[in-house]
C-alpha cells in the first residue's frame, strides 16, 4: 500500500479538479489519481467555458469556492454574453479559452494546493468491505501497477475513460480521448459490485489549420467590446479578444454525407451507445433534418500560440477521406488542412439513479461519482458535480450535514435533481429551459443565492466572504434607492434602464456611483444588473415565489430510507417500479419521476404521513 488518504479522487478532468481542490480546502488529506499530471484540466472537445445554462453553473461554482470561473477569466481569449437581447433569465456568459493556458493554470492550481497529492497511475479497481448488515463500503483503490491506496472516501470522476472506444470510420481504437488510454478493469469492477452500466457516446469535430482557411469568405464573430468576467473575485479584467468565424454546410456536403452514411459507425451498428440529442453529429443532423440545406458552423481558435481551429457544429465519426471531402465543399474551407480529424468516443456510464443527491452511491458507502460517468456532457456540468462530491465527501468524514442544493435555488440543484430522478438515456446537457424557476436563478444574482452555502462550506477565505456580502449589500442599497416612487415606475418600463435614468438626472447618477464606489468596476455592472432586474421583474418574481411556497411542502415531506414499495398495490405498477429503483428522498423528488402520477403521489403522501413504510 502506498499510503492512506482521507479522500481519493480518480480522474484529473473538470470534475476531478473541483472535487480534489474542494476536499483539500476542507482540510482533508486528498489524493488525485490521474494518468498524467500534465493532462489535468485538458479540454478534449470545445475550447470554451459557459453558455446557456452552463454559464449559470460556472457562476454558482465560483460563488461556492470553485475554480473554473477564475481560471477561464485568466485564460480566456474571447468573452460574450449570450442572449443579451432577451430577458435576464436566459442571458449567460461564454468564453473562448486558450486551452493550453487553461490546462497549465489548472495543473499549477492542483500542484500548489495544500493537502493534495497527485498520484500518476491507472485506477484499476476498488477495494470494498461489507458490514454486519451486508452494506458494502469502500476502503481503497487498486492501481494498475499492483499497488493500493487506502481511503474510506473515493470520488470517481472517470469521464469517458471507462471502457472507452474511439471511432473514425471503420477504425476503432481503445481510448477515452485522443492520445489517452481507456480503463477497462474499473468498469468490470463496478459491474461486479452490482452497478448497472450503459453505453453512451460523444464526439468531437476536426481541427483545421488557420493559415489554410479563406477567412475573407467567412463571417467574423467578435467578442463583446466590454467583456464581463465569470468570477466575482476577478480584478483588473482586460482580456484579449480574438475573433471567431461563422461558416455553413451546404447541399454538396450534405450529399457527400448521405452517400457515405453507411461508413459512419453511428449508422453502421459499430457504436452501441446513445449520443447527445442536443449536440448531434453532422451525420445525425443531415439525417434527422433532411429538409435543411445547411447547418451553421462556428470556427473557434484553440489558443493564441496554436494554429488549430475547432469546427464547432461538425462533430463526426466519418472516415478521414469523407471528412476532408465534406469540409472542402464548404465555402472558405476549400483548401483547409486537417490538423486533427473528428472521432466519436463510446464509453461506459453509470445510470445516475444509482446515486443520492449528495452524489454518494447507493450501493457502496463512501463511493461518490461525478461527471460524465453519471451520464452528463460538458465541462461545466462535470465541474459542478465534482465540487458537490468533493465537499460532501469531506463533510461526511466529520458527520456534518451534506451540501444538497435545491432546484429552486440553483442550476446545480436542477442538474443533480434531474440526474437522480429522471430517466437519463442520453448525455445530459444543461439548458435554461430545464429550470422552472429560472427567473430566480439568474447569473446576476448567483452570489446572493450561493452566499449562505459558501459561508458554511469554508472553501473561501474571510476576505472573499466579506466581499460577497458587500456585493449583496450594494445591490440591496441600489434597490432601496431605485424602487420607490417615480424612479421605480419608470424602471419597470421595458425601454428604461438604470443608464437611461441616469442620463436624465445627474443627482441620481452621483448617488448611484457613491452606492457602489467600494466595488471594483468589474462588479459594479453586475450589481446594477441585479438591482435593475429585481425591480423590473418584481411582479413575475413574486408570482414565482408564491408558486414555489405552495409546492415547497412536497420537498419538506421526507420518505424514510427503508420505505418498501414492492407491495404497494395502491399505486400503478410503473410508479412502483420506478420509485423502488430511484428511492426518492422526498415526495417532491418523487413527483418529478417520469411515470409517477398525481394519484400515486397522493397515496404515497398519505402513507408517509401515517408512518406506514412496509
N, C-alpha and C positions, 0 to 999 in steps of 0.2 A: 504494500500500500504506500502511495506517495505521501499522503497527508490527509488529515481530516479537516473539513471546512464546515462552516455553518450552512452555507448555501453554495450549490454548484449550478452554474448556468451553462447549458450546452448550445453553442451556436453564437457566432460573432456578427450576425446581421443586425438589423434595426431593432428587432425585438430583444435580442440578446444583449445589445449595448445598454438599452434603457433598463432592463432587468438587473444586469450586473451592477451598473452605477447606482441604481436606487438601493439595492441591497447593501452595497458597500457604504453608501452615505448613511444608512441606518445603523452603521457601526458593526455590521456582520462580516466576519471573515469569509470572503467570497472568492470563488474560483470561476473563471471563464474558460471553458474548453472550446477550442476552435482549431481548425486545420492549420491556419496560417495567420499569425498576428498581424501581418501586413495587409491582410484582406479584410480586417474588421471594418465595417461600415461601407463596404463596397456597394455601388449602385449597379446591379447587373442588368437592369432594364432602363426605364425612363430616367434621365438625369435631371430630375425635378422633385421638388417638395411642395405639397399643398394642392389646392384645387377645391372644387365644390365639395363640401363635407369634410374633405381631407384637411383643408386649411383650418377648419374649426378644431379638428383633432389636435393639430400641432399647437394651436394657441392654448388649448387645455393642458396638453402635456407640459408646455412651457410654464404655465401658471402653477402646476403641481411640483415643479422642480426638475422636469426632464430636460434633455439637452438638444433635441432635434431642432427646435426653433433658433437657439443660439448659434448652432453650427451652420445652418443654412444662411443666417444673416452674415456670418463671417465669410462664407464661400460662394454665395450666390452671384450670378453674373447677369441676371435679369429678373426684375420683380414687377408683378402686375396684380391688381385687384380685379378678380373676375366678377362679371355681372354688376359692374359699377352703375349701369343704367337701370338696374332693377332694385327691388326692395332690399333693405339691410339684412333680412333673414337669410337671403341666398347669395350675398356677397361673400367672397372668400379670397385670401391671398394665395398666390402661387409664385414660385421662384424657380428659374433655371439654376442648376448647380454646376459649378466646376467639380465634376465628380471625383477628380483626383485630389483636389484640395479638400473636399468634403471628407473623403475617406481618410486622408492624412490627419485631419483635425480630430476625427473620431479615434483613430489609433492613439494619438497623443493624449486625449482625454482618458482613455482606458489605461494607458501605461502610467499616467500620473496620479491615478485615483488611489488614495489610501485604502487599505483593507482589501484591495482587489489584486489577485494574482492571475496571470494568463498562463494556461497550460496548452501548449501546442500538441495536438494529437486528435485522434479519431475516437469519438464516443461509440463504443461497440455494443453496450448493453447496460441494463440497470440491475442493481442488486436490491432485493426486497426481502422482508421478513413478514411472517404472519403473527398477529397477536392471538390471545386466547380465544377471541371471538371469530377468528378466521379472517380479520381485516388485514390486508397487506399494507405495508408501509415501506417507503424507500429508505435504503441505508447507504447507497453509494453508486458509483458509476464505474463500469469496466472500460478501460481504454484499449485501443487496438493493439498496443504493444504488450498486452498482458498485465499491465499494472492496474491498480484500482485506486479510486479516490473516494474517501468516505464522507457522507453527509446525510442528514435527515431531511434535507430540503433540496430538491432538484427541480430546475426550471428548464423545460425542453423547448428550445427555440430553433428547430432544425430546418426551417424554411422549406425549400424544395429538394432537400438532400435525401430524404427517406425513400429509398428505392428509386432514386432519380434516373430517368432516361431522357436523353436529348435526341430529337428527331429532325433531320433535314432530308426531305425526300424519302428514299428507301434506306438511308443510312441512319442507324440508331447506335448511340454510344451511351455508356453509363456516365452519369454526372448530374450534379444538382444545378450547375450552370457551366458555361463555357470555361474550361480550364480548371475545374474543381471536381473531385471525385464524389460519388454518391455514397450513401450509408445504407447498406442492406441488412447488416446484423441488427441494428437498432430497431428497424421495422419488425423483424421477426420476433425480437424480444417483447415489443409492445403487444403483438398478437398473442404471444404465449401468456402474457399477463391478463388476457381477456379483453383487450381493447378491440373494438371494431375499426377496421381501416377501409378507406375507399381511395380510388384513384382519381386525382384531379390533374388538370394541365393548365399551363400558362404558356405564353410565348413572347418572343422579342423580335423586333424588326431588324433589317440590315442597317449597317453603319456605312456611310458614304464619305469619301474624301472631299472636303470642302473646295479644294482647288479644281476639282473636276466638274463642278456644278456651274451652270449658267445662271448666276444669281439675278441677272437683268430680266430674265423671264419669270422670276418668282415674285410673289407679293411679299414685301417686307412686313414683319410684325415686331414693332419696337416694344420696349418696356415702358412702364409709367414714367413720366418726366419727374414726378415727385414720389419716389418709391417709399413704401411703408415697411418697416421691419416686422418679422414674425414675433420676436421675443420682446416681452415687456422690459427686459433687462438690457437690451441693446442700447449703446450710446454711440454718438458720433457716426450715424448711419449715412454713408455716402458710397454705395456700392457701384461697381461697374454696371453698365447697361449695354450688353451685347444684343444684337438683333437676332431674331429667329425669322424663318421664311415659311410661306404657305405655298403648297403645290396641290395637285389633284390628279387622281387616276382618271382614265378615260375609257372609251369603248374598246380601244385596241388592247389596253392592258387587261380589261375585263374578259375579252375574248380569249386572250392567252391563258388566263387563269381557268376559264371554263374548259378549254381544250385540254388542259393538263390536270384537271381536278383529281383524276384517278391516281396521280403521282404524289398527291398530298397525303401524308399519313393520317390527317384528320378525317379523310373521306375514304381511305383505303382499308380502314379497320385496324391499322397498326397501333393507333393510340386508343386506349380504352377510356381514359379519364375525360371528364367534362371540363370545358373551358369557361372562362368568364363571359357571360352574356353581354355585359356592358363594355367589354373591351375585346371584341372578337377579332379573329384573324381576318386578313383581307380575303381569304378563301370563304370564310363564313359570310362576310358582308356581301360578296358578289353573289353567293347562292341564295342567301336569305332575302336580300333586297334586289332581286333580279331586275326590277324596273328602274333602278338607279343607274345612271350613265357615268357617274363619277363619285368619288369619295375624297373628302378633304384630307390632306397630309400636312403635318407640321414638321418642319425641318429644324431641329434643335441642336445647337452646339453642345458637345460634351465637356468642353473646358477651354481655357484660354491658351493652353500650350499643346493641344491635340487637334489634329485636322478632322477628327471624327464628327460626323453629323448623324444624329439619331433621327430616323424617319418615323415619327410618331403617327400611328394610323395604318402602318404597313406590316404589322406583325404577321409572320408567315412561317410555314414549315415546308414550303415547296422546294424542289431541288434547286441547286445553285444556278443552273443554266436558265431555269424558268424565272427565278428571282431577277436575274440580270435582264432578261427579255422584258419582263413586266416593268421594271424601273426605267429602262431605256426608252420605253414607249411614252413616258411622261414628259411633257414639255419642261425644259430646263434641266432635265436629268438624262438627256440623250447620251452623254459621254461620261456618265457617272462611274467612278471607280469604287469598287467594294473594298472597304477595309475589313469588315466582318459581315457574314451572312446571317440572316434570320434563322431561328430554330424554335421548336416547341420543346417544353420540358414537362414530362409526365412524372408524377410523384405520389407517394402515399400521404394521406391526410387522416387525421383522427376526427370523425364527426363530432361537432362541438357540444352536442347534448351530453357528452360524457364528462363535462367539467361543470363545476359550480360557478356562481357569479364572481367568486374570488379567483377563478381560473385554476383552482386546485382540482385535480382529477377525482372523480367519484370512486374509481376502482382502487387507487393506490394513495394512501395518506402521505402527504408531503411532496407529491409529484405535481408540478404545475406545468401547464402548456400555454404557449403564446406564439402568435404569428401565423404564418402560412400553414403550419402543421394543423391548425384548427379550421382551415378552410377559407381564410381570408386572402385577399390580394392587396398589394400596396405597402409601401414603406411606412406610411402614416398609421394605418390600421395595426401593423405589426408593432410599431413603437408604443402605441397606446396600450396594447395588451402586455407588452414587456414591462412597462412601468407598473401596471397594476399587479402583475405576477410577482415582480421583484419586491414591491412594497409589502404585499400580503405574505409572501414567504418570510420576510423579516419580522413582520408583526406577529405572525403565528408562533415564532420562537419565544416571544415574551408574553404570549397569551393575551395580546391586545386585540381589540375589535378590528376586523378587517376593513379595508377600503372597498366599499360597494357603492358605486356611483349609480344613481337612478337615471332612467332615460328622460325624466322631466327636468334634470339639472345639467346634463352634459351629453355631448355626442359620444364620449367614451361609454357612458351608460347605455345609450342606444345601441352601440356596437356590441357590447358584451351581452346585453339583454337579448338582442336578436340572435346572437350565436347560441345561447343556451336554451332558447325557447323555440326557434323557428327551424323549419326543415331546410338546412343549407345543403343544396345539391350541386352548387357551382361555386367557384371562388367568389367570396363576398367582397363587395366594394361599397364604401360609404358614400352616400349622397345626402344632400339636404332634405330630399323628399322622404327619407326614412325616419325623420324626426317629426313627430306630430306636434311637438311643442317648439318648433324651430324659431318662432318669434321670440321666445325666451332665450334660445341658445345661439345667440349671435356671436360673431367674432369680437365685436367691440366690447362685450361685457363678460368675456371669459375670465378676466381677473376677478371680477366681483363674484362670479359663480364658483370659482375654484378656491377662493381665499380661505373659507373655513376649513377645507380639507388640507390645504397647504400648511396652515398654521398647526394642524395636528400632526401631520406626517413628518415634519422636520427635515425635509430634503433641501430646504432653502435656509440661508443664514438669517440672523435677526435683521440685518440691514435690508435684505431683499423683501422680507415680510413687511417691514416698516414702509418700504417704498410702495408695495402693493396696496397697503392700507391708505397711503397718501393719495394714490391714484383714484381709489374708490371714493375717498372723501372729496377730492377735487370734482369728480363727476356729480356728487351729491350737491356740492355748493353751486355748481353751474345750474343744475335743475331748479334749485331754490330761487335763483335769480331770474331764470328764463320762463318758468312755468306760469307764474301769476299774471293776471290781467291781460292787457292788450298784447304784450310780448308773446305770451303763451298761445293766445288765439291766433296770432299771425304765424307762429312757428308750426302750428298744426296744419296749415295750408300746404298742399303738395309742392307748390312753387317756391315756398320760402325755406330759408336755411339760416343757421347762425351767421354765415357770411353775409347774406343779404340784409339781415337785421343790423349788423354792424355797419354796413355801408350807409345806413340812414341815421345812425346815432353814434357819434364819436364818444359820448359818455358811456354808452353800453360797451363799446369796444374796449375802452380803458378798464372798465370794471371786470370784464371777462378776462382780459390779459392779466390783471392782478390776481384773479382767482386761480390761474394756472401757472403763475410765474415760477413756482418752485419745481415744476416738472421740466424735464428735458424736451426739446422741440419735437422729438420723435413720438412722444407720448401725448402731447397736447392735442394733436389731431385726433387720436383715438378717444381721448376723454371727451372732446367736443362732440364726436360722433355718437358716443354712448348717451350723453345728455340729450342731444337732439332727437335721437331715435326713440328714447324713452318717453319724451314729451309728445312727439309727432304721432306715435302709435299707441298712446296710453289707453285708448278705448279698446283696441284689439287685444292688448296685453291683459287688461282687466278681465275681459271675457275668457281668454285662455286660462287665466289664473282661477276663475270661478269653476270652469270645467275640470281643471286639474284637482281642485279641492273636492269636488263631487266624486271624483274617481279614486282619490287617494286612499279611501277606506279599504279598497281591494288589496292594495300593496301593504297595508298595515295588518291584514289578516294572514298570519303565518300558518303554513301547513307543516305539521310535525314530520321530522325526518323519517319516522317509521310508519307513516301512513300507508295502508295496504289498499291498492287499487284493484287487485286481481278479482275480488269477489264483489265488486261494486256494480251490481247488476242494474242499479237505478239509472246509470248513465250509458251512453252509447258505447258500443264495443270499440269504435275508433278512438273515442276520447279516453277510454280506459287504457288502451294500448299505449297511446302517446303520453298520457300522464304518468304511467308506470315507467316509461323509458326516460322521459325528461326529469321527472320528480321535481316539479316546481317548488320554490321556497315559499311563495305566497299565492293567494288567489289572483292577484293582479298579474303575476307572471303566468299563471295557468290560463288566464283569459287571452293571452297573446299567442298561445299554442295553436297552430293551424289544425282545424278539425275538432276543437273543443267548443261546443255550442253554449249559448246563453243558458239553456235549460240544464246542461251539465254543470255549469258553474253554480247555478242556484242550489242544486242538490249538494254539490261539494261544499259550498259555503255553510249550509245548514249542518252537515256532518262535522265539519271542522269546529264550528262554534259549540256543538254539543260534545265535542271531545271523542267522537266515535271514529277511531283510527283503524279499526280492524274489523 
